[in-house]
């Protein structure tokens, strides 16, 4: 049975249920993460036709191949990022704008780019201390990791053999090392797929 969600009261109840049944039960209990996810209305980041599904425990299609990841994904990303007001953050937005809205008051400054911006060839060096990618990638291009300062932190989804996992990393001596964590369903950002190689 589908339950209609249409009023502010309904959405507030759905938001509380999301916190209690999706975040807390998956180990996302940091008070500041809970506070942000309680404060930001997910229904404002999906098309009108998808508002009733904004709080389900799966990704929501936004159209044009864009997705809003399940609440647990963004909750875990925030927790692993452990942002501070000293951070200069760069967010690769998967298309919803929801993760940047969660993060913005937790960091000193924030720049939001699209996946297309992230993979565009660039020699630009950056001084971002925190990089979040709102989606799962096969590889991170130099054009993106170059924008992360040395000792900068990274949280992203990672695709390996068709399986998506949450991953964290750090840039040291100009190179980024990633450590896969929990297996979790994260929408794939095809802009970061590896180029096919031919072998004979």
C-alpha positions, -999 to 999 in steps of 0.1 A, spaced: 0 0 0 13 35 -9 9 62 17 4 97 3 28 123 17 16 158 9 16 181 39 44 197 59 33 175 89 35 143 68 70 153 55 82 161 91 70 127 102 87 110 73 119 128 81 118 116 117 111 80 105 141 83 81 163 92 110 150 65 134 146 36 109 174 43 83 201 64 99 202 52 135 198 15 126 227 17 102 250 33 128 247 69 118 242 85 152 265 115 153 243 143 167 255 169 142 247 146 113 212 138 127 206 175 133 215 184 97 193 157 82 165 166 104 167 202 93 170 198 55 138 188 38 146 161 12 113 167 -6 126 200 -18 154 183 -38 133 160 -60 108 167 -87 72 174 -76 62 140 -90 88 122 -67 81 141 -34 62 113 -19 92 90 -24 118 115 -10 123 95 22 124 60 10 155 39 17 166 38 -20 179 63 -45 152 85 -62 154 93 -99 156 130 -107 154 125 -144 181 130 -171 201 102 -154 205 121 -122 197 105 -88 192 115 -52 211 88 -31 194 70 -3 195 89 31 219 64 46 245 72 19 246 110 26 244 103 63 275 81 62 293 105 39 289 133 63 299 112 93 331 100 75 339 135 63 338 149 98 337 185 85 349 215 105 346 252 101 383 252 92 375 232 60 374 246 25 351 221 9 347 210 -28 315 190 -35 309 172 -68 271 173 -68 253 143 -83 224 165 -94 202 170 -64 219 197 -44 210 179 -12 245 169 0 258 205 -5 228 218 15 236 194 44 273 203 44 272 241 39 269 253 75 294 227 87 324 241 68 342 274 64 335 277 27 321 255 0 323 252 -38 299 230 -57 307 216 -92 291 191 -116 306 158 -126 312 173 -160 332 201 -144 351 176 -123 364 156 -153 372 185 -175 409 188 -183 425 213 -160 459 220 -146 443 240 -118 458 233 -84 436 238 -54 437 242 -17 405 224 -8 409 205 25 378 184 20 364 168 -12 330 150 -13 318 132 -44 280 126 -43 280 93 -63 301 63 -71 331 65 -94 353 40 -112 383 64 -110 391 100 -99 407 121 -126 438 142 -119 417 172 -129 397 167 -97 423 154 -72 447 182 -82 422 206 -65 427 189 -32 454 203 -9 481 180 5 467 161 35 432 170 22 404 144 29 381 127 5 348 109 7 333 92 -23 315 62 -36 337 37 -54 327 12 -81 346 -21 -82 334 -50 -104 299 -35 -104 297 -32 -66 295 2 -50 312 10 -17 317 40 4 354 50 4 375 76 23 409 89 13 437 114 19 461 132 -4 497 127 6 528 138 -13 506 146 -43 489 112 -45 454 102 -33 450 68 -15 415 54 -11 402 29 15 369 12 6 346 9 36 310 -5 37 293 -20 6 263 2 0 241 12 -29 254 45 -43 242 60 -76 270 56 -102 284 87 -119 291 75 -154 312 106 -161 339 89 -140 339 56 -158 373 43 -169 380 45 -206 377 11 -223 410 -4 -232 416 -29 -260 438 -60 -256 450 -83 -283 
